[in-house]
Amino acid sequence: MMQSDKAYKLLALQEGISNRAAKELIDRGVVSAAGKKITLARADVRTDTTFKINKLKKPTVIFEDDKIMAVDKPPFLTAEEIAQSFKLTLLHRLDKETSGVLLLSKDDEFTKKVIDVFKNRKVEKIYLAIVSGKFAEPITIDTPLYIIKTKSGAFAKPSKDGQEAVSTVTPRLIEGKNSMVEVLIQTGRTHQIRAHLKSIGFPIIGDEKYGGKGGGRIMLHAWKISLLGYSFESPLPDDFAKFGKGT
């Protein structure tokens, strides 16, 4: 019978690091085995398991002036970590595994203006996602979302008692049984895109929390954002750029 042990212990042995460091890597979401992400540090896995660690990339500056900094956020870093590293104020948030444009403020008065334009929906935000299924026709999803707080984090549930949420989804590319879609959001509810795509039967690849098949990360990218006369775009990360190229 094949022996097993805790994932973090085996990872620590493989990498020659401490158990604590191994736990932190698994908790961050950068560890996978056999193409599937390891989500529980204390999960029992076979002792012959070979782990792969996704290397953490550093955020890069897309643009900055005396009021704002636009950063290209890599996956697996939190928005809060990035704001702390630049010692600036977050203007909005992206989920840890989401890549793309993240905005930081250098000026308190400018921060107030941005809060106001977000409140009044004068911000254009466009995301790209890779989903399971052949997505062929544009659709606007206006299902209200009710946000549930759980021990494992927030969860957005479609509900008539929820908050208004509007997402317009447009197909960009179909490759085999998967598709790349463009999502314009008019509201910014927690996990809005993830929950809305699941609700129409096209979960995001890597988003197991919302019914997606396993992957290296949640395949969601904050592509473009425009507000107050500014417009920023994040180049496609490698895992998006290769979609549809058979690699």
ROZATI-696705 format. One record per residue: x, y, z of N, C-alpha, C in turn. Coordinates in steps of 0.05 Angstrom, whole numbers, plus 5000, padded with zeros to 4 digits. Example, Ala and Ser with C-alpha at 12.3 -4.5 7.8 and 13.67 -1.06 7.14 Angstrom:
BEGIN
526448865156524649105156526449345156;525749555142527349795143525850015157;
This chain:
BEGIN
501749765000500050005000501850255000;501150444982502750684980502450855005;504650955016504651115040503851405033;502951545054502151825050503151985074;503152255070503952435092502752705086;503052895104501953155101503353305078;501853445061502953585038505253765045;504853925067506954125074509553985082;509353755095511753615104513353515080;511853395061513153295037514353515019;512853735018513953965003516454075016;516454085043518854185057521254005051;520753745050522953555044523953595016;522053624997522853644969524453904964;523654124977524954384972527154444991;527454285012529554345032528954595048;526354635054525554875069524154795094;523454985111522154925136519254845131;518054705151515154645148513454895147;514255095162512755345162512855485134;515255485122515455605095513855445075;513755185078512255015060509255075063;508355105087505555175092504755435079;506555635082506055905071505755895040;507455725027507255694998504655574990;503755365004501155234998498855435003;498955575025496855765032496655985011;498856064999498856274979497656174953;497655914949496455804925498255754902;500855744907502855714886503855434882;502755244897503754964896501754784882;502754624864500954434850502354164847;500753964841501853694836500053564816;501253444796499753304774497753504761;498553754759496853954745494654064762;494453984787492254074805493454224829;492254454835493254614857492754474884;494754484901494554384929493354614946;491054564957489754784972489854755002;490354505012490454465040493254365048;494654525065497354445073497354185088;495254125103495153885119493853645105;493253675079492053455064494053225062;493052985063494652745060495152695030;497652675022498252614994500352384994;500552264971502452034969505352134972;506951964985509752044990511452074965;510451964943511951984918511052224901;509452404913508452634899510652834892;510652934868512553134859511053404858;511953604872510553864873511854054854;510154234843511154454826510354714840;512254894841511755154854511855374833;509655514830509555744812511155974824;513056074809514856284819513256544821;513456674844512156934848513557154832;511957294816513057514801512757774816;514457974810514258234823512358414808;510858584822509158774807510858974793;509859064770511359264754509559514751;510759744749509359994746508660044717;506060084711505160144684505360444679;504560604699504460894697504461014725;505561254727505261404751505661704746;504261864761504762154762504562244792;503962494797503862584825501362504840;499462384826496862304838496362004839;497161864819496361584816498661414806;498561164814500460954803498760724794;499260634769497960394759500060174758;499359954771501259734774500159484760;501959334747501159084735501458864757;499258784768499258594790499558304780;501558164790501757874783499857714801;499257464793497557294810499157214835;497657144856498657034881499757244901;499657504893500257714912497657854918;497157934943494658074949494958364942;492758494938492758784932493958934956;493358844980494358975004497358955006;498458724999501358694999502758884979;501558924956502659094936502559394946;500259474957500059744967502059794989;502459595006504459625028507259645017;507859494996510559504985511259774972;509259904961509660174949509060394968;507960324992507260525013505260725002;503160624987501160794976498360684983;496260834977493560764984492160614961;490860394968489360234949486860394940;486360394914483960524903481760314897;482460064895480559844891482059584897;480759364894482059104901481658904878;483558724877483358484860483758244877;482458024870482857774885485857684883;486757534902489557454902490557324877;488957154865489857004841489257164815;487857384817487257544793489657724787;490357724761492557904752491458154739;493158344733492358574718492658844731;491159044721491559324729490459364758;492259464775491459544802492259834806;490459994817490860284820491460354849;493560524852494360624878494360934878;493761054900493661354901495961464917;496961694907499061844921498062094935;495462144933494362404941491562364955;491262464979488762424993486262544979;486662784967484362904953483662744928;485662644915485162474891483762224900;484462104922483161864932480161914936;479462144947476562214951475162234924;476462344904475262364878474762084866;476661904869476361634858474161484873;473961514899471761384914469061474903;468961734896466461844886465761734858;467761714840467161614813466461314814;467661164832466860884836463960864845;463361034865460661034876458561104855;459261284837457361374816457761224789;459261004790459660834767460660974743;462661144747463861294725466661174719;466860914724469360764719468760544699;470460514679470160294661472260074668;471359844674473159614680472559384662;474659294648474359064630476358844638;475258604641476858374649476858164626;478857994627478857764609478857514627;477357314618477257054633477356824614;478456604622478456354607476556164621;474456084607472355924619472055654606;470755474620470055214609467555244591;467655124568465355134550465755314526;464155274505464355424481462455664483;463655894489462056134493461856284466;459456304454459256404427457656664424;455856734443454156964439454457164463;454557424457454757624479452257604497;452657674522450357664541450857864563;448757984573448858154596447558004619;449057974641448057834664447458034686;444958044695444158234716443058104741;443957864746443057714770444157844795;442457924814443458034840445057834855;446957934870448757754885448657814915;448357604931448357624960451057524970;452457694985455157614994455057485021;456057245022456057085047458857085058;459157145084461857135097462156865109;464356725102464956455113467756455124;468456235138471056205149473256195127;472456095104474356075082474256325063;472856535072472756775056469856825046;469557045031466957115021466056934998;463356914995462256754973459856904963;459756954936457557094924455456904913;453056934923450856744916448656894901;447956804877445756934863443156924880;441857154884439457164901437857414895;435257394894433557624889433857824912;434857734935435257904959438058034959;439657974938442358074937442558364926;445058454923445558724912445558714882;444858934869444958954840447758884830;447958734809450458664797450058624767;451658764750451258754721453958704708;454058494691456458424676455758364647;457158484629456758434600459058264590;458458024580460457834572460457794541;462857824529463157804500465257594493;464657414475466657214467468957334452;471357224457473757314442475057094426;475156854438476556634425475556364437;475156174419474455904428476755714420;477655554439479755364434478955104446;478254904429477354644440474754684455;474854594480472454614497472454854516;474355034512474655264529474455524513;473955744526473656004513474956224529;475956434514476756674527474556884523;473657014544471557204543472457474554;471157684545471557954555469258024572;469758134596467558204615467758494623;465658644616465358924624463558934648;464459034671462759034695461859324701;459259344705458059604712457959644742;458159424757458159434786460659274795;461459314820463859184829463359014854;461558834853460958664876463158454880;463458364905465358154912464957904894;467057814881466957574864464857584842;464157824834461957864814462357704789;464657724776465157594751465157284755;466457204776466556914782463856794786;462156924802459456824808457656844783;457857064768456157094745456756894723;459356844718460056644698459156364706;459456304732458456044741455456024737;454056244742451056234741449956174713;451556224692450656174665452055924654;453455774671454555514663457255534649;458755754654461455794643463355864665;463955684684465755754706468555814696;469955984710472756044703474555814709;476355744691478255534695480055604719;480455414737482055454761480455554785;477955624780476255734802474555514814;475755344829474355114841472155204860;472455434873470455534892467855584878;467955654852465555714837465155514814;465955264819465255044801467155014777;469355154777471255124755473054884758;474054784736475854554738478654654748;480154474759482654544771484654654751;486354824762488454954745490555084762;492555194749494655324765493755564781;491755704769490655934784487956004771;486556184784483956284773484656454748;483656374725484356504700482656754695;483256954711481857214709483957434709;483657624690485657834686484258104683;485058294701483958574699485458714676;484258724653485558804629485759104625;483459244629483359534624481759674646;482559914653480960084671481260374663;479060524663479060804655477460964675;478561194684477161374703478561644704;476961854708477962124711480062204690;479562124665481262194644483662014640;484061824658486261634656485161374643;486961234629486260974618488760804619;488460564631490760384634490160114623;492159974613491859704603494159534612;493559284620495559094628496058904605;498458854596498958654575498158374585;497458214566496557944573498857784586;498357664609500357494622500857244605;503057114610503756884593501556674591;500256614613498256394613495756474597;495356734592493156824575494156844546;496556954543497556994516497856744499;498356514513498756264498496056124493;493856224504491256094499490556104469;489755884458489055874430491355824411;493755804422496155754405497055464407;495455304421496055014422498454954438;499155124458501455074475500655064504;
